[in-house]
Amino acid sequence: MSDKSTSFHQTIDLNASELKEVERATEAFEKHHVIVLRNAFRDSSRLINTREKIKDILSSYAQKEASKRTEAEKNSIKKQQLSLHDLSAHNGHEVDLALDGWVNGNFRPEAVQIISDLLSGGPRINISRTTIRKKEGKESFLLPFHQDARSPSTITPRVLTCWIPMCDVGDNRPGLEIIPVPLDVVLEDDNDESGYRGPKGRIRGPGDDWVMKTYGESAWAPKLQLGDCMIFSGDVLHRSQIMENAEERTSIDVRIFSSTNVPEKYTNDISVELI
Ligand SMILES: O=C(O)CCC(=O)C(=O)O
């Protein structure tokens, strides 16, 4: 089921360099709460700089003397992922570096316009909650199905996740599997002990078996190329694609909100204007 491309999926599979497809973006998004946006960047080769920066940032934590690492840093090394919010960092310098000019400032104007329309204007990237990730193959830390919204306050006002791979994904590198079905609510977490435990010991997500039983028919893990991205709202179920013989994958997930309708939780976070 994971890489089929039915007509249902084609409606949300859009190309930022095709005006006709750009015009369809809002309608497609409002129906499914997710779009795949191909060619979202003006110069996709610049994302390769981001890839190298992500690897540098993550390995710099691993190089730090073990006794001086905080619990959050140890977690970050284990999972090969970092968000400044998880680390309670006070400045966005490092993730900012990974974004600046290579990701932000590199979006096609059409992509910025689509995102702006979906948020009714004023798009800003929340740097604190933007996460960089490296998956090193089969043994990687894979996220089960979950919603990025952990409370109704990040469903309304709307927060978008823009998931950007720094390499082609789908053939031998795990992409993202999504359920393009608007839910508009935050689902209960699964009580099964086998689920992923978040930093506070909570199991995040309703359980993969339940999700596949309920929504498996719609599940889709699109193949993406460098320069493509996926944009979805906080209520959308998604997980790391499960893959045999996976190769290393690097990606960044950017959280975008509207400066005219800021979620309460975001008021003290570091953010930059989306350009
Ligand atoms: O990159 C992944 O595999 C998972 C990313 C994710 O779940 C997210 O962006 O919320």
The ligand as an SDF file (V2000), in Angstrom:
LIG
                    3D

 10  9  0  0  0  0  0  0  0  0999 V2000
   11.3290   12.2470    9.2850 O   0  0  0  0  0  0  0  0  0  0  0  0
   10.6740   11.3300    9.7860 C   0  0  0  0  0  0  0  0  0  0  0  0
   10.8980   10.1420    9.5460 O   0  0  0  0  0  0  0  0  0  0  0  0
    9.5430   11.6470   10.6920 C   0  0  0  0  0  0  0  0  0  0  0  0
    9.2050   13.0880   10.6790 C   0  0  0  0  0  0  0  0  0  0  0  0
    7.9680   13.4210   11.4020 C   0  0  0  0  0  0  0  0  0  0  0  0
    7.2750   12.5810   11.8790 O   0  0  0  0  0  0  0  0  0  0  0  0
    7.5300   14.8070   11.5260 C   0  0  0  0  0  0  0  0  0  0  0  0
    7.9830   15.6500   10.7560 O   0  0  0  0  0  0  0  0  0  0  0  0
    6.6810   15.0760   12.3870 O   0  0  0  0  0  0  0  0  0  0  0  0
  1  2  2  0
  2  3  1  0
  2  4  1  0
  4  5  1  0
  5  6  1  0
  6  7  2  0
  6  8  1  0
  8  9  2  0
  8 10  1  0
M  END
$$$$
